[in-house]
Amino acid sequence: MLIFYSPAAVAQATSVPSRACQRLLQFNAVQDHRDTQLVERCVKDLPTLNRSAQGNFSDQYLRGGFRFLTPESRAFLTANLVPEASLKIASAGAWDDATRNKGGTRQFIETLSARPEMAKDPSSQASLEFAKAQLAMHKRDFELMGVLLNSATELASQNELTGLIPRIIAARSLHAERSGEMLTAFGQSSDAFDLNWNMKAFARASRNCIRVGLLLAEVPGMSAAAIDAKIKIASAEQSPKLPCYYMGAGQSALLRQSDPVPYLKEALPLVQAENLTHMQPLLINMMADAALKKKKYVEAIDLYEQALEIYEADQKYTGIAEVYNTIGILFAELRDYDRAQDFYQKGLAAVGDRDSNDNYITSLLYGNMGVTFNKMADHANAIKYLDLAKTLNQKINRHPINSAFINRYYADSMHELGQTEPAIEI
């Protein structure tokens, strides 16, 4: 039984009858954002309902419903519901925070581990095991990651956590890829796509589709003809995976130094039709990469800026700094140094205060700013930013090519300023 309330009725209501709230909260009547105001009004009544109703609401929340609640409403429910319902909302909310914030996975583990009732709640245990697996992946402990994913899979399957299962499968795909098992990784990403697609979780399905395409191009022995055959079959079956395969064909063409644009142009209208719009900026980005390889800098900038408009509207996208950096490089190639510096600054602002995993892109931005100042004959600023880049490179202890590149321009600017001290070796 689903009950929907019109936006007009919500706007005109000065209070919501308890009976309406009871029906709404017990039957999970709200499935789209038109009714968010009504839910926000009703959550204050949820603690007055019986344990079963509170449990139903928290189960729906855990499976992905009602996740549009404000942090204030979530905190209210966590503090006032019966313990088992409170835990589910706290764990799901903490997981949402973990996916949005840098360092959130570690915070999620700490939040749930601190709850004494954690051991009694299998669904939260599954989420915890999955979070630990992700942390193991970030630490490159892939053996531990595999063990934790096995545990999370078992718990999620036993408790029918349909929202978590495709995430675990997608993580398994990453684990297989790190182990060099590209065909297995491709199949698992494809399975995750099917599950998310059937649940209408289109944002996650888009991410799975991207992985399907990229992995398809990496499967050993997967020729261009084999990919074209997959495209033909998917087209005949009207499969929602068709844009994934077109993207894979485009990626394969890029790897073969061939033209990916015809395939990518086929994919673009399909991602709109199939609600996979999160793929759109990446497809445009790939077209820009192709233009860049042909040294068509103006065309590449135009395409990157098209992608940038979409990225800027998506606050969850964390790779925007790389796009700013690339556009800055292109303007520098065109000797438009002022515009190049503008984009480098935007890249730094996009990185913000993040953890050490982002030091590499920050070092690139500082390095490119320093090189550009060198080309502008502003050697004092060149040394300033190249020095910042060198410090970060020492901290992350990798990318010797980038370090050598920085040293070259650092030494040049030191020479131009008459400072004869040699550049510090990295």
C-alpha positions in Angstrom: 0.0 0.0 0.0 1.5 3.3 -1.1 0.1 6.7 -0.1 1.2 9.8 -1.9 0.5 13.4 -0.8 0.4 16.3 -3.2 3.0 19.1 -2.8 0.2 21.6 -2.6 -1.3 19.9 0.4 2.0 19.7 2.1 2.7 23.4 1.6 -0.8 24.4 2.9 -0.7 22.2 6.0 0.1 23.9 9.2 0.3 20.6 11.0 0.1 16.9 10.0 -2.5 14.7 11.6 -0.9 11.9 13.6 -3.0 9.3 11.7 -1.5 10.5 8.4 2.0 10.3 9.8 1.4 6.9 11.2 0.2 5.6 7.9 3.1 7.3 6.1 5.8 6.0 8.4 4.5 2.5 8.7 4.0 1.9 5.0 7.0 3.7 3.7 4.7 5.7 1.5 7.3 8.2 0.3 9.5 7.2 -2.6 10.3 10.5 -4.2 11.4 13.9 -3.1 8.1 15.6 -3.7 7.1 14.5 -0.2 10.2 15.3 1.8 8.5 18.1 3.7 5.8 15.8 4.9 8.3 13.2 6.1 10.4 15.9 7.9 7.2 16.9 9.7 6.3 13.4 10.6 9.6 12.0 12.0 9.0 13.8 15.3 6.0 11.4 15.8 8.0 8.3 15.0 9.2 7.7 18.6 5.6 7.6 19.7 4.8 4.6 17.4 5.3 1.0 18.5 8.5 -0.9 18.2 7.3 -2.7 15.0 6.6 0.6 13.2 10.0 2.1 14.3 11.7 -1.1 13.1 9.9 -0.9 9.7 11.0 2.7 9.2 14.6 1.9 10.1 14.6 -1.1 7.8 13.4 1.0 4.9 16.0 3.6 5.7 18.7 1.0 5.8 17.6 -0.2 2.4 17.8 3.2 0.9 14.4 4.8 1.5 14.0 8.1 3.3 17.8 8.8 2.9 17.0 12.4 2.0 16.3 13.2 5.7 18.2 16.2 7.0 21.1 15.6 9.4 19.0 17.2 12.2 16.1 14.7 11.6 18.6 11.8 11.5 20.2 12.9 14.8 16.7 13.2 16.4 15.8 9.7 15.3 19.1 8.2 16.4 18.6 9.7 19.9 14.9 8.9 20.3 14.1 5.5 18.7 14.3 2.1 20.3 17.9 0.9 20.3 17.7 -1.5 17.3 16.0 1.1 15.1 18.4 3.8 16.3 21.4 1.7 15.4 20.2 1.1 11.9 19.7 4.7 11.2 23.0 5.7 12.9 24.9 3.1 10.8 23.2 4.0 7.5 23.7 7.7 8.2 27.3 7.2 9.1 27.7 5.2 5.9 26.3 8.1 3.9 28.7 10.4 5.6 31.6 8.0 4.8 30.8 8.0 1.1 30.7 11.8 1.0 33.7 12.8 3.2 37.4 12.1 3.0 38.4 9.9 5.9 34.7 9.0 6.4 35.3 5.3 6.2 37.6 5.3 9.3 35.1 7.5 11.1 32.3 5.1 10.1 34.2 2.2 11.6 34.8 4.2 14.8 31.1 5.2 15.1 29.7 1.7 14.8 32.4 0.0 16.8 31.6 2.3 19.7 28.0 1.1 19.9 27.7 -1.9 22.3 24.6 -3.2 20.5 26.6 -3.6 17.3 27.4 -7.3 17.9 23.7 -8.0 18.0 22.8 -6.4 14.7 23.9 -8.5 11.7 23.0 -5.8 9.1 25.3 -3.3 10.8 28.0 -5.9 11.2 27.8 -6.4 7.4 28.3 -2.7 6.8 31.1 -2.6 9.3 32.9 -5.5 7.6 32.5 -3.8 4.2 33.9 -0.6 5.6 36.9 -2.4 7.0 37.4 -4.0 3.6 37.4 -0.6 1.9 40.0 0.7 4.5 42.1 -2.4 3.8 42.0 -1.5 0.1 43.1 2.0 0.7 46.0 0.5 2.7 46.7 -1.8 -0.2 46.3 -4.9 2.0 44.4 -6.8 -0.6 44.6 -10.2 1.2 42.8 -8.7 4.2 40.4 -7.0 1.9 39.4 -10.3 0.3 38.8 -11.9 3.8 36.6 -9.0 4.9 34.6 -8.9 1.7 33.9 -12.7 2.1 32.6 -11.9 5.6 30.5 -8.9 4.4 29.0 -11.0 1.6 27.9 -13.8 3.9 26.3 -11.4 6.4 24.6 -9.3 3.7 23.2 -12.4 1.9 21.9 -13.9 5.2 20.1 -10.7 6.0 18.9 -9.8 2.5 20.6 -6.4 2.5 19.8 -5.7 -1.1 21.2 -2.2 -1.0 24.6 -3.4 0.3 25.1 -6.5 -1.9 25.8 -4.7 -5.2 28.3 -2.4 -3.4 30.1 -5.5 -2.1 30.1 -7.1 -5.6 31.5 -3.8 -7.0 34.3 -3.9 -4.3 35.0 -7.6 -5.3 35.5 -6.3 -8.8 38.1 -3.9 -7.6 39.8 -6.7 -5.6 39.9 -8.9 -8.7 41.3 -6.1 -10.8 44.1 -5.5 -8.3 44.8 -9.2 -8.5 45.1 -9.0 -12.3 41.9 -11.0 -12.9 40.4 -8.7 -15.4 37.7 -11.1 -16.8 36.5 -11.8 -13.2 36.5 -8.1 -12.4 34.5 -7.3 -15.6 31.9 -10.0 -14.7 31.5 -8.7 -11.2 31.0 -5.1 -12.3 28.5 -6.4 -14.8 26.6 -8.2 -12.0 26.7 -5.1 -9.8 25.3 -3.1 -12.7 22.4 -5.5 -13.1 21.4 -5.4 -9.4 21.6 -1.6 -9.2 19.7 -1.2 -12.5 16.9 -3.4 -11.3 16.7 -1.4 -8.1 16.6 1.8 -10.1 19.8 2.9 -8.3 20.9 4.7 -11.4 23.8 6.7 -10.0 25.4 3.5 -8.8 24.5 1.7 -12.0 26.3 4.5 -13.9 29.5 4.0 -11.9 29.2 0.2 -12.5 28.7 0.9 -16.2 31.8 3.0 -16.3 33.8 0.1 -14.7 32.2 -2.4 -17.2 33.4 -0.3 -20.1 36.9 0.3 -18.8 37.4 -3.3 -17.8 36.1 -4.6 -21.1 38.9 -2.8 -22.8 41.4 -4.5 -20.4 40.2 -8.1 -20.6 43.0 -10.2 -22.2 42.2 -11.3 -25.7 39.2 -8.9 -26.0 39.7 -7.7 -29.5 37.9 -4.7 -31.2 35.9 -7.2 -33.2 34.8 -9.0 -30.0 33.7 -5.8 -28.4 31.8 -4.9 -31.6 30.1 -8.2 -31.4 29.0 -7.5 -27.8 27.6 -4.1 -29.0 25.7 -5.8 -31.8 24.1 -8.4 -29.4 23.3 -5.7 -26.7 21.7 -3.5 -29.4 19.5 -6.4 -30.6 18.5 -7.2 -27.1 18.0 -3.5 -26.2 20.2 -4.1 -23.2 20.8 -1.2 -20.8 24.5 -2.2 -20.9 24.8 -1.0 -24.5 26.3 2.4 -23.5 28.8 0.5 -21.3 30.0 -1.5 -24.3 30.2 1.6 -26.5 32.3 3.2 -23.8 34.5 0.1 -23.7 34.9 0.2 -27.4 36.0 3.9 -27.1 38.5 3.0 -24.3 39.8 0.2 -26.4 40.3 2.5 -29.4 42.2 5.0 -27.2 44.5 2.2 -26.0 45.1 1.2 -29.6 45.8 4.8 -30.6 42.7 4.7 -32.8 39.7 7.2 -32.9 37.3 6.6 -30.0 34.9 9.4 -30.8 32.4 7.5 -33.1 31.8 5.0 -30.2 31.5 7.7 -27.6 29.1 9.7 -29.7 26.9 6.6 -29.9 27.0 6.3 -26.1 26.1 9.9 -25.2 22.4 9.8 -26.2 22.0 6.3 -24.7 23.2 7.4 -21.2 20.4 10.0 -21.3 17.8 7.6 -22.4 18.8 4.9 -19.9 19.1 7.3 -16.8 22.8 6.8 -16.7 23.5 10.5 -16.9 26.4 10.2 -14.4 28.4 8.7 -17.3 28.0 11.8 -19.5 30.9 13.9 -18.2 33.3 11.0 -18.4 32.3 10.3 -22.0 32.9 14.0 -22.9 36.2 13.8 -21.0 37.3 10.9 -23.1 36.4 12.8 -26.3 38.5 15.7 -24.9 41.4 13.3 -24.2 41.2 12.2 -27.9 41.4 15.8 -29.1 44.3 16.4 -26.7 46.3 13.5 -28.2 45.8 15.1 -31.7 47.0 18.4 -30.2 43.7 20.0 -30.9 44.0 22.1 -27.8 41.1 24.5 -28.4 38.7 21.6 -29.1 39.9 19.8 -26.1 39.4 22.8 -23.8 35.9 23.2 -25.1 35.1 19.6 -24.4 36.7 19.6 -20.9 34.7 22.7 -20.1 31.5 21.0 -21.1 32.4 18.1 -18.7 33.3 20.7 -16.1 29.9 22.2 -16.1 28.4 18.8 -15.1 31.1 18.1 -12.6 30.7 21.4 -10.9 27.0 20.7 -10.4 27.8 17.3 -8.7 29.2 18.0 -5.3 30.0 14.3 -4.8 32.4 14.3 -7.7 35.9 14.3 -6.2 38.0 14.3 -9.4 37.2 17.9 -10.5 40.7 19.1 -9.4 42.2 16.9 -12.1 40.0 18.4 -14.7 40.9 22.0 -13.6 44.6 20.9 -13.8 44.3 19.6 -17.3 42.5 22.7 -18.6 45.2 24.8 -17.0 47.9 22.8 -18.8 46.1 23.3 -22.1 45.9 27.1 -21.6 49.6 27.1 -20.7 50.3 25.2 -24.0 48.4 28.0 -25.8 50.5 30.5 -23.8 47.5 32.0 -22.1 49.3 31.9 -18.8 46.9 34.0 -16.8 43.9 31.7 -17.6 46.1 28.7 -16.9 46.8 30.0 -13.4 43.1 30.7 -12.8 42.4 27.0 -13.4 45.2 25.8 -11.2 43.8 28.0 -8.4 40.4 26.5 -9.0 42.0 23.1 -8.7 43.6 23.9 -5.4 40.3 25.2 -4.1 38.5 22.0 -5.2 41.1 19.8 -3.4 40.6 21.8 -0.2 41.7 20.3 3.1 41.8 16.6 2.3 44.0 13.8 3.6 47.3 12.6 2.2 45.7 10.6 -0.6 45.2 13.9 -2.4 48.8 15.2 -2.0 49.7 14.0 -5.5 47.2 16.2 -7.3 48.1 19.1 -5.1 51.7 18.6 -5.9 50.9 18.6 -9.6 48.9 21.8 -9.3 51.7 23.5 -7.3 54.2 22.2 -9.8 52.3 23.4 -12.8 51.8 26.8 -11.2 55.5 27.1 -10.6 56.3 26.1 -14.2 53.8 28.6 -15.6 55.3 31.4 -13.4 58.7 30.4 -14.8 57.4 30.8 -18.3 55.9 34.2 -17.3 59.4 35.1 -16.0 58.0 35.5 -12.5 60.8 33.5 -11.0 60.2 34.4 -7.3 56.7 32.9 -7.5 58.0 30.0 -9.6 60.4 29.1 -6.8 57.7 29.5 -4.2 55.2 27.1 -5.8 57.9 24.6 -7.1 59.2 24.5 -3.5 55.7 23.6 -2.2 55.5 20.9 -4.9 58.9 19.5 -3.9 57.9 19.4 -0.2 54.7 17.4 -1.1 56.6 15.1 -3.4 59.1 14.3 -0.6 56.1 13.6 1.7 54.4 11.1 -0.6 57.7 9.6 -1.8 56.7 8.7 -5.3 56.5 9.9 -8.9 60.2 10.5 -9.7 59.3 11.9 -13.2 57.2 14.7 -11.6 60.1 15.4 -9.2 62.7 15.6 -12.0 60.3 17.9 -13.9 60.0 20.2 -10.9 63.7 20.2 -10.3 64.4 21.3 -13.8 62.3 24.5 -13.6 63.3 25.1 -10.0 67.0 25.2 -11.0 66.2 27.5 -13.9 64.3 30.0 -11.8 67.1 29.9 -9.2 69.6 30.7 -11.9 67.5 33.5 -13.3 67.4 35.1 -9.9 71.2 34.8 -9.6 70.9 32.2 -6.8 73.6 29.7 -7.4 72.5 27.1 -4.7 71.7 23.8 -6.5 68.2 22.6 -6.5 67.6 20.1 -3.7 67.6 16.5 -5.0 64.3 14.6 -4.4 
